[in-house]
Amino acid sequence: MKTRATIILGICATLALTATAGCSRLKKDDGLRFDGERMRISAKRVDKDDRTFFTVTAGPVSRSLEGAKGAAHYGGTEYCIENFGTSTIKWDVDPLSEEAGTQVNRDSLILKGQCRP
């Protein structure tokens, strides 16, 4: 009886460790994906005195131009929400337009916008 309980307890402990290891593996890859690809996104203010103007960089475009466009749109929206509590943006070039594809430099999509509080 003791042996069976020890075996069952050992199996339960092994399953618990395996489940925990599986969860941590999932968390490492728990990033946003755009068009099925992970994208680097960076949004920064352009002017020290006026935070409404920003530049957003997303890429690599070589993996997916559509993904980079979506990531740039997301990055700009996140920047404006964090700084002004609104997602309204006046873009120089709309990230979701075809014209946005002309704004590529060194495998990154670079766009400018202004948050509209």
C-alpha positions in Angstrom: 0.0 0.0 0.0 2.8 2.4 0.9 4.6 1.6 -2.3 1.6 2.4 -4.5 1.0 5.7 -2.7 4.7 6.6 -3.1 4.6 5.8 -6.8 1.4 7.8 -7.3 2.9 10.8 -5.4 6.0 10.6 -7.5 4.0 10.6 -10.7 2.0 13.6 -9.5 5.1 15.5 -8.6 6.6 14.7 -12.0 3.5 15.9 -13.8 3.4 19.1 -11.8 7.1 19.8 -12.7 6.4 19.0 -16.3 3.3 21.3 -16.4 5.3 24.1 -14.8 8.2 23.7 -17.3 5.7 23.8 -20.2 4.1 27.0 -18.9 7.4 28.7 -18.6 8.3 27.8 -22.2 5.0 29.3 -23.4 5.7 32.5 -21.5 9.1 33.0 -23.3 7.3 33.1 -26.6 4.3 35.1 -25.3 4.9 38.1 -27.5 2.6 40.1 -29.8 2.6 38.8 -33.4 1.6 40.8 -36.5 0.8 38.8 -39.6 2.2 35.8 -37.7 5.6 37.4 -37.0 7.1 38.9 -33.9 8.1 42.5 -34.5 10.3 45.0 -32.8 8.4 48.1 -32.0 9.8 51.4 -30.7 7.9 54.7 -30.3 9.7 57.8 -29.1 8.8 61.5 -28.9 10.4 63.8 -31.4 10.6 67.0 -29.4 11.4 67.3 -25.7 8.9 70.2 -25.3 6.0 68.6 -27.2 5.4 64.9 -26.5 2.5 64.8 -29.0 4.9 64.3 -31.9 6.4 60.9 -32.1 8.2 58.5 -34.4 7.5 54.8 -34.4 9.8 52.1 -35.8 8.7 48.6 -36.5 10.3 45.6 -38.1 11.9 43.6 -39.5 10.1 44.4 -42.7 11.8 41.5 -44.5 9.7 39.1 -42.4 6.4 40.8 -43.3 5.6 44.3 -44.5 2.0 43.9 -43.4 3.1 42.8 -40.0 5.4 45.8 -39.7 2.5 48.1 -40.7 0.3 46.6 -38.0 3.1 46.8 -35.4 3.7 50.4 -36.2 0.0 51.2 -35.9 0.0 49.3 -32.5 3.1 51.1 -31.3 1.8 54.6 -32.1 -1.5 53.8 -30.5 0.2 52.4 -27.4 2.4 55.5 -27.2 -0.5 57.9 -27.3 -2.6 56.0 -24.8 0.3 55.9 -22.3 1.1 59.6 -22.7 -2.4 61.1 -23.3 -5.0 58.5 -22.6 -6.3 58.6 -26.2 -5.7 56.6 -29.3 -6.4 59.4 -31.8 -3.5 59.9 -34.0 -2.8 62.2 -37.0 -0.3 60.2 -39.1 2.0 61.7 -41.7 1.5 58.5 -43.6 -1.2 56.1 -42.4 0.6 52.8 -41.3 -2.2 50.7 -42.8 -2.0 52.3 -46.2 0.0 51.1 -49.3 2.0 54.3 -49.1 3.4 53.2 -45.8 5.5 50.6 -47.7 7.6 53.5 -49.0 8.7 54.4 -45.5 11.2 51.6 -45.1 14.8 52.1 -44.0 17.3 49.3 -43.2 14.6 46.7 -42.8 12.4 48.9 -40.5 9.2 50.8 -41.1 9.6 54.3 -39.8 6.5 56.5 -39.4 5.7 59.8 -37.8 2.5 60.9 -36.1 0.9 63.3 -33.6 -1.3 62.2 -30.7 -4.5 64.2 -30.6 -5.5 64.5 -26.9 
